[in-house]
Amino acid sequence: MKPTLLMARAVFPDVLDYLGQYFDVEANQEDILFSQDALIAKLQGKDALYAVSSQLVPAAVIAACPRLQMIGNMAVGFNNIDLAAATAAGILVSNTPDVLTETTADFAWALLMATARRVTESEHWLRAGKWDRWCYDGFLGADVHGATLGILGMGRIGQSIARRSMGFDMRVIYHNRSRLAESDEQYANNAQLVSKEELLRTADHLVLALPYSPAVHHTIGAAEIAQMQPGATLINIARGGIVDDVALIAALREHRIAAAGLDVYENEPAFHPDFLALSNVVLTPHIASASAPTRRAMAMCAARNLVAAFSGEQPPNLVNPGVTRKVVAHG
């Protein structure tokens, strides 16, 4: 008998076909968003959950689903899952790192360029029929070439963002929990480790690339924004909650920083509506990894993690290797 698997959201049909070789799959190609109660009901009798970052799996769900043995998350982050509760319950949790690094770094630059050069604002102005002549001071933005790029969180994605700055002759500074190896700093355009205060004070363009945890909640708040240059831009391709959105809205409204480019938000998709009234913010709906090849690679990576576990192997991308209960292999 095959183990049973619930799909939290819709996925590529070929990935479903692959999973169907190993699991009795309950698909969700209608892409229904499960409430907590609905998720608990759906998980009864299920051995595994194929999750995505938008599907919350809190401790209450884990406690109500004693048969659950694994959660395969189709995301590099896993803050949507109560990892401590899962580990205590003996539930394996996996993620999909590496496959989205380069695409996410590309998108960070798309946001950075659009924000610095006021692309979204000027396009909206053009579409509204307001362009009737050239002006010497029309939509003056910030230079990217020769500027100082600051990166908060210098993991794989942060380093890839920094490496791309070589073509813009930028100075790169970063703040991280620990200093990178010298070879990694060289790879990242000779990035220099600085204090958080110097990063905020010095960066012309500040990119957030750190994983979310309760410890970094509102790492960028009113006090931190106040330390930034008035002409600086802030780019967040990391996770909502790292930035205090209310404080950022106030700073943008009062032009205490020049602009922001955001792909993630607190309480997304129910982001703060006051962002919509601001012209100096570029807004995208959590699509940093949304290239067709990358999303396919993420989907298959999550699937392969699940297949490995239920074949008696350790999932390649297990995030809680200290879990005490082993998944029962099915033959």
C-alpha positions as CSV (number, residue, x, y, z in Angstrom):
1,M,0.0,0.0,0.0
2,K,1.3,3.5,-0.9
3,P,1.7,6.2,1.7
4,T,-0.9,9.0,1.5
5,L,0.0,12.5,0.6
6,L,-2.0,15.8,0.7
7,M,-1.1,18.6,-1.7
8,A,-1.6,22.0,-0.1
9,R,-1.8,23.8,-3.4
10,A,-1.8,23.2,-7.1
11,V,1.4,22.1,-8.8
12,F,2.7,21.2,-12.2
13,P,0.9,18.1,-13.6
14,D,4.1,16.2,-14.3
15,V,5.1,16.6,-10.7
16,L,1.8,15.2,-9.6
17,D,2.4,12.3,-12.0
18,Y,5.8,11.7,-10.5
19,L,4.4,11.7,-6.9
20,G,1.6,9.4,-8.0
21,Q,4.2,6.7,-8.6
22,Y,5.0,6.6,-4.9
23,F,2.0,8.0,-3.1
24,D,-1.7,7.9,-2.9
25,V,-2.1,11.6,-3.7
26,E,-4.9,13.9,-2.8
27,A,-4.4,16.7,-5.3
28,N,-5.6,20.3,-5.0
29,Q,-5.5,21.4,-8.6
30,E,-8.4,23.7,-7.8
31,D,-5.8,25.6,-5.7
32,I,-8.1,25.9,-2.7
33,L,-6.6,27.9,0.2
34,F,-7.1,25.7,3.3
35,S,-8.1,27.2,6.6
36,Q,-6.5,25.7,9.6
37,D,-9.6,23.6,10.4
38,A,-9.8,22.5,6.7
39,L,-6.2,21.5,6.7
40,I,-6.6,19.5,9.8
41,A,-9.6,17.7,8.3
42,K,-7.7,17.0,5.1
43,L,-4.7,15.7,6.9
44,Q,-6.6,13.0,8.8
45,G,-5.2,9.6,7.6
46,K,-2.4,11.3,5.6
47,D,1.2,10.3,6.0
48,A,2.7,13.4,4.3
49,L,2.0,17.0,3.3
50,Y,3.4,18.8,0.3
51,A,3.4,22.3,1.6
52,V,4.1,25.8,0.1
53,S,5.1,29.0,1.9
54,S,1.6,30.4,1.9
55,Q,0.2,27.3,3.8
56,L,0.7,27.7,7.5
57,V,1.3,24.6,9.5
58,P,1.2,25.7,13.1
59,A,1.6,23.6,16.3
60,A,-2.2,23.1,16.5
61,V,-2.2,21.4,13.1
62,I,0.7,19.2,14.0
63,A,-0.9,18.2,17.3
64,A,-4.2,17.3,15.5
65,C,-2.5,15.0,12.9
66,P,-0.7,12.2,14.7
67,R,-0.3,10.1,11.6
68,L,1.6,12.8,9.8
69,Q,5.3,11.8,9.2
70,M,6.7,14.4,6.8
71,I,6.1,17.9,5.5
72,G,7.9,18.7,2.2
73,N,8.0,22.4,1.7
74,M,8.2,23.9,-1.8
75,A,10.3,26.9,-0.6
76,V,13.7,27.7,0.7
77,G,12.2,29.3,3.8
78,F,10.1,27.2,6.3
79,N,8.8,29.8,8.7
80,N,5.3,28.8,7.6
81,I,5.9,25.6,9.6
82,D,6.2,25.3,13.4
83,L,9.6,23.5,13.1
84,A,9.9,22.9,16.9
85,A,6.5,21.3,17.1
86,A,7.2,19.2,14.0
87,T,10.5,18.0,15.4
88,A,9.0,17.2,18.8
89,A,6.3,15.2,17.1
90,G,8.9,13.3,15.0
91,I,7.9,14.9,11.7
92,L,10.5,15.4,9.1
93,V,10.6,18.8,7.4
94,S,12.4,19.5,4.1
95,N,12.8,22.6,2.0
96,T,14.1,23.5,-1.5
97,P,17.4,25.4,-1.2
98,D,19.9,26.2,-4.0
99,V,17.5,25.7,-6.9
100,L,16.2,29.3,-6.6
101,T,19.4,31.1,-5.6
102,E,20.3,32.6,-9.0
103,T,16.7,33.4,-10.0
104,T,16.0,35.2,-6.8
105,A,19.3,37.2,-7.1
106,D,18.2,38.2,-10.6
107,F,14.9,39.5,-9.3
108,A,16.6,41.4,-6.5
109,W,18.4,43.3,-9.2
110,A,15.2,43.8,-11.1
111,L,13.6,45.4,-8.1
112,L,16.8,47.4,-7.3
113,M,17.0,48.9,-10.8
114,A,13.3,49.6,-11.0
115,T,13.3,51.3,-7.6
116,A,16.5,53.3,-8.1
117,R,15.4,54.6,-11.6
118,R,11.7,55.0,-10.7
119,V,10.6,52.7,-13.5
120,T,7.1,51.8,-12.0
121,E,6.3,55.4,-11.1
122,S,7.2,56.7,-14.5
123,E,5.4,54.0,-16.3
124,H,2.2,54.7,-14.4
125,W,2.6,58.4,-15.2
126,L,3.0,57.6,-18.9
127,R,0.0,55.2,-19.0
128,A,-2.1,57.9,-17.4
129,G,-1.5,60.2,-20.4
130,K,0.6,62.8,-18.5
131,W,3.7,62.7,-20.8
132,D,3.4,65.8,-23.1
133,R,7.1,67.0,-23.1
134,W,10.6,66.2,-21.9
135,C,11.8,67.9,-18.7
136,Y,15.3,68.1,-17.4
137,D,14.2,67.0,-13.9
138,G,11.7,64.4,-14.9
139,F,11.8,61.3,-12.7
140,L,15.3,61.9,-11.5
141,G,16.5,58.7,-9.8
142,A,19.6,57.3,-8.2
143,D,22.6,55.9,-9.9
144,V,23.4,52.3,-9.5
145,H,26.8,52.2,-11.1
146,G,29.5,53.3,-8.7
147,A,27.2,53.3,-5.7
148,T,27.5,51.4,-2.4
149,L,25.5,48.2,-2.3
150,G,24.6,47.0,1.3
151,I,23.4,43.5,1.9
152,L,21.8,42.4,5.1
153,G,22.1,38.6,5.3
154,M,25.0,37.1,3.2
155,G,24.0,33.6,2.5
156,R,23.8,32.0,-0.9
157,I,21.3,34.5,-2.2
158,G,23.1,37.5,-0.7
159,Q,26.4,36.4,-2.2
160,S,24.9,36.0,-5.6
161,I,23.3,39.4,-5.4
162,A,26.7,40.9,-4.5
163,R,28.5,39.0,-7.4
164,R,26.2,40.7,-9.9
165,S,27.3,44.1,-8.7
166,M,30.7,43.7,-10.3
167,G,29.3,44.8,-13.6
168,F,28.2,48.1,-12.0
169,D,31.5,48.9,-10.4
170,M,29.9,49.0,-7.0
171,R,31.4,48.8,-3.5
172,V,29.8,46.0,-1.5
173,I,29.3,46.0,2.2
174,Y,27.4,43.4,4.2
175,H,26.3,42.5,7.7
176,N,25.9,38.9,8.7
177,R,25.9,36.8,11.9
178,S,29.4,35.8,11.0
179,R,32.1,36.8,8.6
180,L,32.3,35.0,5.3
181,A,35.4,33.1,4.3
182,E,37.8,35.3,2.4
183,S,37.2,33.3,-0.8
184,D,33.5,33.9,-0.4
185,E,34.0,37.6,0.1
186,Q,36.1,37.7,-3.0
187,Y,33.4,35.9,-4.9
188,A,30.9,38.5,-3.7
189,N,32.7,41.4,-5.3
190,N,35.2,41.8,-2.5
191,A,32.4,42.4,0.0
192,Q,33.4,44.0,3.3
193,L,31.8,43.0,6.7
194,V,30.6,46.0,8.6
195,S,28.4,46.7,11.6
196,K,24.7,46.9,11.1
197,E,24.9,50.6,12.0
198,E,27.5,51.3,9.3
199,L,25.5,49.2,6.8
200,L,22.4,51.3,7.4
201,R,24.4,54.6,7.4
202,T,26.5,53.9,4.3
203,A,24.5,51.9,1.8
204,D,23.0,53.7,-1.2
205,H,21.0,50.6,-2.0
206,L,20.2,48.2,0.9
207,V,19.0,44.7,0.0
208,L,17.5,42.4,2.6
209,A,18.4,38.7,2.0
210,L,18.2,37.1,5.4
211,P,15.9,34.2,6.5
212,Y,13.0,35.0,8.7
213,S,12.9,33.9,12.3
214,P,11.3,35.5,15.4
215,A,14.7,36.8,16.3
216,V,14.8,39.0,13.2
217,H,11.2,40.2,13.4
218,H,11.2,44.0,12.6
219,T,15.0,44.0,12.1
220,I,14.3,47.1,10.0
221,G,12.0,49.4,11.9
222,A,11.7,53.1,12.5
223,A,15.0,53.4,14.3
224,E,16.9,51.6,11.6
225,I,15.2,53.5,8.8
226,A,16.2,56.7,10.5
227,Q,19.8,55.8,10.2
228,M,19.6,55.4,6.4
229,Q,20.5,58.1,3.9
230,P,17.6,60.3,2.6
231,G,18.5,59.2,-0.9
232,A,18.8,55.5,-0.1
233,T,16.6,52.7,-1.4
234,L,15.5,49.6,0.5
235,I,14.9,46.3,-1.3
236,N,13.2,43.3,0.4
237,I,13.2,39.9,-1.3
238,A,13.6,38.0,1.9
239,R,10.5,37.6,4.0
240,G,7.7,39.7,5.4
241,G,8.1,40.6,9.0
242,I,11.8,41.5,8.7
243,V,10.6,45.0,7.9
244,D,8.1,46.9,10.1
245,D,5.8,47.8,7.2
246,V,4.0,50.6,9.1
247,A,7.3,52.3,9.9
248,L,8.4,51.9,6.3
249,I,5.2,53.4,5.0
250,A,5.7,56.4,7.2
251,A,9.3,56.9,6.1
252,L,8.3,56.7,2.4
253,R,5.4,59.0,2.8
254,E,7.6,61.6,4.5
255,H,10.5,60.9,2.0
256,R,12.9,60.1,4.8
257,I,14.3,57.5,2.3
258,A,14.0,57.8,-1.4
259,A,12.2,54.6,-2.3
260,A,11.6,50.9,-1.6
261,G,11.2,47.8,-3.7
262,L,9.2,45.0,-2.0
263,D,8.4,41.5,-3.0
264,V,7.3,40.3,0.5
265,Y,5.1,41.8,3.2
266,E,3.8,41.4,6.7
267,N,0.6,39.3,6.7
268,E,0.8,38.6,2.9
269,P,-1.2,38.4,0.8
270,A,-3.2,40.8,3.0
271,F,-0.5,43.5,2.8
272,H,-0.9,47.0,4.2
273,P,-3.2,49.0,1.9
274,D,-1.3,52.2,2.5
275,F,1.5,51.0,0.2
276,L,-0.9,51.5,-2.7
277,A,-1.1,55.2,-2.1
278,L,2.7,55.7,-2.4
279,S,4.4,56.4,-5.7
280,N,7.9,55.8,-4.4
281,V,7.5,52.0,-3.8
282,V,7.7,49.2,-6.3
283,L,5.4,46.3,-5.3
284,T,5.5,42.7,-6.6
285,P,3.5,39.7,-5.3
286,H,6.2,37.4,-3.9
287,I,7.5,36.4,-7.3
288,A,11.3,36.5,-6.8
289,S,11.6,32.8,-7.6
290,A,9.0,32.9,-10.4
291,S,10.8,31.9,-13.5
292,A,9.4,28.8,-15.2
293,P,12.6,26.7,-14.9
294,T,13.1,27.6,-11.2
295,R,9.5,27.0,-10.1
296,R,9.6,23.6,-11.8
297,A,12.9,22.8,-10.2
298,M,11.5,23.8,-6.8
299,A,8.4,21.7,-7.3
300,M,10.4,18.6,-8.2
301,C,12.9,19.1,-5.4
302,A,10.1,19.1,-2.9
303,A,8.7,16.0,-4.5
304,R,12.0,14.2,-4.4
305,N,12.5,15.0,-0.8
306,L,9.2,13.3,0.0
307,V,10.0,10.3,-2.2
308,A,13.4,9.8,-0.6
309,A,12.0,9.8,2.9
310,F,9.3,7.2,2.1
311,S,11.9,5.1,0.3
312,G,13.9,4.7,3.5
313,E,16.5,7.4,2.7
314,Q,17.2,10.7,4.3
315,P,15.7,13.6,2.3
316,P,18.5,15.6,0.7
317,N,17.2,18.9,2.1
318,L,16.1,17.9,5.6
319,V,15.9,20.9,7.9
320,N,15.4,19.1,11.2
321,P,17.9,16.2,11.1
322,G,17.5,15.8,14.9
323,V,14.0,14.4,14.5
324,T,13.7,11.3,16.6
325,R,11.1,9.3,14.7
326,K,11.9,7.8,11.3
327,V,9.5,7.8,8.5
328,V,8.3,4.3,7.7
329,A,9.5,3.2,4.3
330,H,6.8,1.8,2.0
331,G,7.6,-0.8,-0.6
